[in-house]
Amino acid sequence: MRHMILSKLKQKNSETPYSFKQRFQGIQRVAIIYPERTQWMRIARYALQRMYNLPEKFDYLLLVPPASSRPVLNIQHEYSDILHHPNKDDRLVLQSKITAFNPDILLQLEPEPSDRLIKMIKTIDTPLKMGFGSENSDLNVIYSQKESGFYEKNILNLIGLLETK
């Protein structure tokens, strides 16, 4: 009579796939780099109203061009000026300001970021960086803005990642 020996297969730890929803849990502070050009700024402000109206209450650091108007928002926020082509001293001041705010996420909404702006973003120690840039921009989620692309739709897609259902 033949005996069959069955060996137990080593059970693998079941790994759950990477989840954006898990990654976005616990976000409390959001830093947003608004775009430089007026046409992009208007679209960004309109699209961001959706995020500002979310039931989740975030604290915001809104980095805006110095000459832009600053609407009154009914959310916890502070404004800071940002130069989109910062020299070394400007970068240090901005890095210091952003680091002191200690954001959980940085949204970079300038559709055509300068090399200097990208260099500054790379030096900011933030768990999540999302927005517009190239492959070397050190963003976790990258959007690229084509001339014929829909800038508002791209921003709404970024905001959609933050919404928890």
N, C-alpha and C positions, 0 to 999 in steps of 0.2 A: 504494500500500500504506500502510495506516495503521499508525503505530507507537504503541504504548501505553506510556506512561511510568508506571511504578509507583513511587510514593514510599514510602519506608520510614515506617512509623508510628513516632512517637516512643514508645519503650518507657517505660512508667510504672514507677517503683520500686514493687515489690510491698510493700505495707505489711501487716504482720501485725496482726491485731486485738488490742485491749487484752487482756492476760491477767493475771488475778489471780494465777495460779501464778507468773508472772515477778515480779510485784510483791512477792510474799511470800518470794521467795528471798533469802537473806542476812539474814534476821531473826535476831537473837541476843538482844536485850533487849526484854522485854515488860513494860509497866507496866499494871496492872489496877486500876481503881477498882471496889471491891466496893460492893454496894448498902447502903443505910442500914438498912432495916427487916429485922428478924430473919427473917421468912418468905422474903424475897428472898435474904437472905444464905445461908440453909441450901441453897436451890436452886442458887445460884451456886457454892457450895463443892462440892456434889455434881457438878454439870456440869463444873466446871473440873478435876476429877480426871482426866477424859479427856485434857485438854491436858497436865497435869503428867506423864502417863504416856506421852506421845509419845516415840518414839525420838530425835527431835531434842532436843537439850539447849539450852534457853533459860535466860537469867538473868531473874529476875522481881523487880519492885518491886510489892509488894502493898499497895495503899492501902485501909485498913480503918477502920471507925468506931472511935473510941477505946475504947469499952466492950466491943467484941466479943472473943471468945476467939480465940487465934491457934494453930491446930493446928500440930504439928510436921510439916513436909513434907520429903520426901526429894528435894528439888530445890534448885538454887542460887537462893536468894531472900533478900529482906529485907523487913521490914514497915515501914510508916509510917502514922501516923494521918492520917485525912482527915475534915474536917468538910464535910458535904454542903451547907451554907449558909455558905460561908466569907466572912468580912469581908475587907477589903482586906489587912490584915496576914496573915491566914491564907492568903490566895491567894498572897501573895508568898513565904511560907515553903514552901508546896506547890510552886509553880512552881520555886523554887530546888532543892528536893529532886528533882523529876522531871527538871529540866534536868541536874543533876549525874549522874543515872543514865543519861541520854542514850538513851532507849528508841527502838527502831526502829518500835514500834507501841504505841499506847495503846488499851486496851479499856475502854470506859466502860459498866459494867454496872448502874448505877443506872437503874431503869426510869422513874422520874419525876424527872429531874434539875431542880434548882432553877435559876433564872436566874443566880444567883451561881456555881453550879458550871459552867454552860455558859460564862459569862464567863471563868472561869479556864481551861477547856479550850481556848477560842479563842486564848489567849495562849501556849499551849505549842507550841513549834516541834518537831513530830514528823512524820516522813514519812507515817505512816498513823495515822488515828484512826477507830475503829469502835465502834459500840455504840448505845445508846438515846438518842434526842433528837429534836428537831424539825428542820425544813429549815434553820433558821438556826444550828444547833449546831456548824457547822464540822467535822462528821464526814465521812470519805470514804465509809463504809458506815453507813447509818442504819437502825435498827430502831425500830418504835414498839410500845409495849406496851399492848394493849387489856385491859380488865377480864377479858374472856373468853379472852384469848390465852394461849398456852403459853410462859411465860417460859423454862423450861428448854430447850424446842425452839429458841427464838431464840438462846440462848447456844450451844447445840450447833451451830447453823448458823454462828455466828461462828467457833467453834473449827474447824469443818470447812474454812473458808477457809484456815486455817493449816496444815492437814495436807497434806503432800506425798506423793503416791502414787509 
